[in-house]
Each structure stands twice: as structure tokens, then as C-alpha cells.
């Protein structure tokens, strides 16, 4: 597997052509669960499960200084939540940071404004890519089974399944017969 030069190369791929799918492809991801920590390492991003964040008003931070990037997530959060937080932080890094100056993202809610919603959507695309999820869903796996397969929370998988159902419905309604 060819190592990537840095996260900025992945940023160009994500923003330029294919979003999260381009990042997954560049990192050689072929199956679930997506190892989000390995993706971060492959992009040269340091991820720290930080016990010092416990009890603070925010769950994680992303700090960038030029080509160096660091993500810190609260070590006391459940593993599946930390995985989503890392994916969410990578989304900020890849979508919202130019890499030419100092940036620091501090997320208190994982909801919020447009950039937060965009980061959530990109994180879902990384952890539960449609091209992996839909075939498993069509095989009849339950949401609980899918959450286990993708190593995400049941709440996350349910939101993603509703999104997939809307996409399928939209695709059918625009199909030319």
C-alpha cells in the first residue's frame, strides 16, 4: 500500500473529485468496519485518545499547523463514539482547512451549523459508505447487525439507513423509463 504524502493530498482528492469515497479508495479500504484510526495514520494525522478531555464542554479538537495535524478525542467516550469523532475531525481537516495557517476546530456538540452538518455527513460517508452498506442492508441484516458490522452506534446506522432510503427513492423517481 502506497503511503500518502500527507493529509493535504487526501484533501485535494476529497474536495476535488470524490469526497469520502476518494479517501477510502486512496487508503485501500475494501470492507467494513472501516479502520478510521488507520486512515488517519495513513494521512499522517496524529490521533490521541485524551483522558484530559473528560468532563470538558467539548468532545474533541482538531489542530493544524501547516502540514502537521492532530486530532484529540475524549478517551472516556465509548469506542464507537470516538470512532465517529475521529471521522468527524478528519472531515473538518479535509473539507474546511487550507493547511496554510493555524486552524483549530473545537466541537462541542457534533451538530450545529452547516460546517458541522457537512462534517457529520462526511464522517458517515467514511464509516458507513453506501457502496458497503446498501448490499448488506439488501441481504436483510437488521440495524443492530449492521451497527456491529460497521462498528458504529445503532443511532448512526439508523440515520444512515434513512439517508440511503431517501437516495434510493430519489434515484427511482428520476429514472428515465
HELIX and SHEET records of a PDB file:
HELIX    1   1 UNK A    7  UNK A   13  1                                   7    
HELIX    2   2 UNK A   14  UNK A   18  3                                   5    
HELIX    3   3 UNK A   19  UNK A   26  1                                   8    
HELIX    4   4 UNK A   36  UNK A   42  1                                   7    
HELIX    5   5 UNK A   51  UNK A   53  5                                   3    
HELIX    6   6 UNK A   79  UNK A   96  1                                  18    
HELIX    7   7 UNK A  114  UNK A  127  1                                  14    
HELIX    8   8 UNK A  130  UNK A  138  1                                   9    
HELIX    9   9 UNK A  143  UNK A  150  1                                   8    
HELIX   10  10 UNK A  154  UNK A  173  1                                  20    
SHEET    1   A 4 UNK A  45  UNK A  50  0                                        
SHEET    2   A 4 UNK A  68  UNK A  74  1                                        
SHEET    3   A 4 UNK A  60  UNK A  65 -1                                        
SHEET    4   A 4 UNK A 102  UNK A 107 -1                                        
END                                                                             
